[in-house]
Amino acid sequence: MLASCAEKRYHDDQASVNLDTISEVLHEAYKWQNKKNETFKGAESPLRPKEKKAFNRLSFFKPDSSFIVKARFEQEPDPEAFDMPTTTNTTTKEIIYGRLYFSLKGSSSSLKYIEPLSLKMIICFYHSSIRPVA
């Protein structure tokens, strides 16, 4: 399952969302956003100390359940690591595990499924959806 967002970004709205009143899928999206914000505030933050001090939260689009799709995953037969340029003018080792095929609002699309080589991700197939397993 893939999920995406609506078009309008929000900032302060997130603080007022009552997680008990929204669907489980959207609940998970908000939890992920909160975790991402905590990462940027914490010891593992990619921000410099001055940026970290001024950091409040990341800008996210408001989650929209109409963008949830079921996708078919095709694994890359011989995945190879490559260097992915970053915004800090460095590179990270990434690997294309495969491609996700899906339809959204009548259009067929696909996305490459890329993860850092260091994650050593396990893909678990459950009812035709994929989920990362820690």
C-alpha positions as CSV (number, residue, x, y, z in Angstrom):
1,M,0.0,0.0,0.0
2,L,1.3,3.5,-0.9
3,A,-0.1,6.7,0.6
4,S,0.3,10.2,-0.5
5,C,-1.0,13.6,0.5
6,A,-3.4,16.4,-0.5
7,E,-2.1,19.5,-2.2
8,K,-2.2,22.0,0.7
9,R,0.6,22.1,3.2
10,Y,-0.2,22.6,6.8
11,H,1.8,23.5,9.9
12,D,-0.1,24.4,13.0
13,D,-3.1,22.3,12.0
14,Q,-1.1,19.2,12.9
15,A,-1.0,20.1,16.5
16,S,-4.8,20.3,16.7
17,V,-5.4,16.8,15.1
18,N,-7.1,14.4,17.5
19,L,-5.5,11.1,16.6
20,D,-8.4,9.2,18.2
21,T,-10.9,10.5,15.6
22,I,-9.1,9.7,12.4
23,S,-8.6,6.5,10.4
24,E,-5.8,4.1,11.3
25,V,-4.0,4.8,8.0
26,L,-4.0,8.6,8.6
27,H,-3.1,8.0,12.2
28,E,0.0,6.1,11.0
29,A,0.9,9.0,8.7
30,Y,0.7,11.6,11.5
31,K,2.7,9.3,13.8
32,W,5.4,9.0,11.0
33,Q,5.4,12.8,10.7
34,N,5.8,13.3,14.5
35,K,8.7,10.7,14.5
36,K,10.4,12.6,11.7
37,N,10.1,15.9,13.5
38,E,11.6,14.3,16.7
39,T,14.5,13.0,14.6
40,F,15.3,16.5,13.4
41,K,15.2,17.7,17.0
42,G,17.2,14.9,18.4
43,A,20.9,13.8,18.6
44,E,20.7,12.2,15.1
45,S,19.5,15.4,13.5
46,P,21.0,16.3,10.1
47,L,20.7,20.0,11.1
48,R,23.6,22.1,12.3
49,P,23.3,23.4,15.9
50,K,22.1,26.8,14.9
51,E,19.5,25.4,12.5
52,K,18.4,22.8,15.2
53,K,17.9,25.6,17.7
54,A,15.5,27.4,15.4
55,F,13.8,24.2,14.2
56,N,10.1,23.8,15.1
57,R,8.8,21.2,12.7
58,L,9.0,20.0,9.1
59,S,6.4,21.2,6.5
60,F,4.1,18.3,5.5
61,F,1.2,18.1,3.2
62,K,-2.0,17.1,5.0
63,P,-2.5,13.3,4.6
64,D,-5.3,12.5,2.2
65,S,-6.7,8.9,2.1
66,S,-7.9,9.3,-1.5
67,F,-4.3,8.9,-2.4
68,I,-3.9,5.5,-0.9
69,V,-3.3,2.9,-3.6
70,K,-2.5,-0.8,-3.8
71,A,0.7,-1.4,-5.7
72,R,2.2,-4.4,-7.4
73,F,5.9,-4.9,-6.5
74,E,8.4,-6.3,-8.9
75,Q,11.7,-7.1,-7.4
76,E,14.9,-6.0,-9.2
77,P,16.6,-9.3,-10.2
78,D,20.1,-8.1,-9.7
79,P,20.1,-5.0,-7.6
80,E,23.3,-2.9,-7.6
81,A,24.3,-0.2,-5.2
82,F,24.8,3.3,-6.6
83,D,25.9,6.7,-5.3
84,M,22.9,9.0,-4.7
85,P,23.8,12.7,-4.5
86,T,22.5,14.6,-1.5
87,T,21.6,18.2,-0.7
88,T,24.8,18.5,1.3
89,N,27.0,17.7,-1.7
90,T,27.9,14.3,-0.5
91,T,26.6,10.9,-1.7
92,T,25.0,7.9,0.0
93,K,25.0,4.3,-1.1
94,E,21.5,3.4,-2.3
95,I,20.0,0.3,-3.9
96,I,17.0,0.0,-6.2
97,Y,15.1,-3.0,-4.7
98,G,12.4,-3.0,-7.4
99,R,9.5,-1.0,-8.8
100,L,6.0,-0.4,-7.6
101,Y,3.2,-0.3,-10.2
102,F,-0.1,1.3,-9.3
103,S,-3.1,3.2,-10.7
104,L,-4.1,6.6,-9.3
105,K,-7.2,8.5,-10.4
106,G,-7.3,6.5,-13.7
107,S,-3.6,6.9,-14.5
108,S,-1.1,4.0,-14.4
109,S,2.2,4.9,-12.8
110,S,5.3,3.4,-11.3
111,L,7.9,4.3,-8.8
112,K,11.4,2.9,-8.1
113,Y,11.7,1.5,-4.6
114,I,15.0,2.8,-3.4
115,E,16.5,2.4,0.1
116,P,19.9,3.2,1.7
117,L,22.1,0.1,1.3
118,S,22.8,0.3,5.1
119,L,19.2,-0.4,6.0
120,K,19.2,-4.0,4.9
121,M,15.4,-3.8,4.6
122,I,13.3,-6.9,4.7
123,I,10.1,-6.8,2.6
124,C,7.2,-8.7,3.9
125,F,4.3,-9.6,1.6
126,Y,1.0,-9.6,3.3
127,H,-2.3,-9.6,1.4
128,S,-0.7,-8.1,-1.8
129,S,0.8,-5.2,0.1
130,I,4.4,-4.6,1.2
131,R,5.5,-3.4,4.5
132,P,9.0,-2.7,5.9
133,V,9.9,-5.0,8.8
134,A,12.3,-3.7,11.5
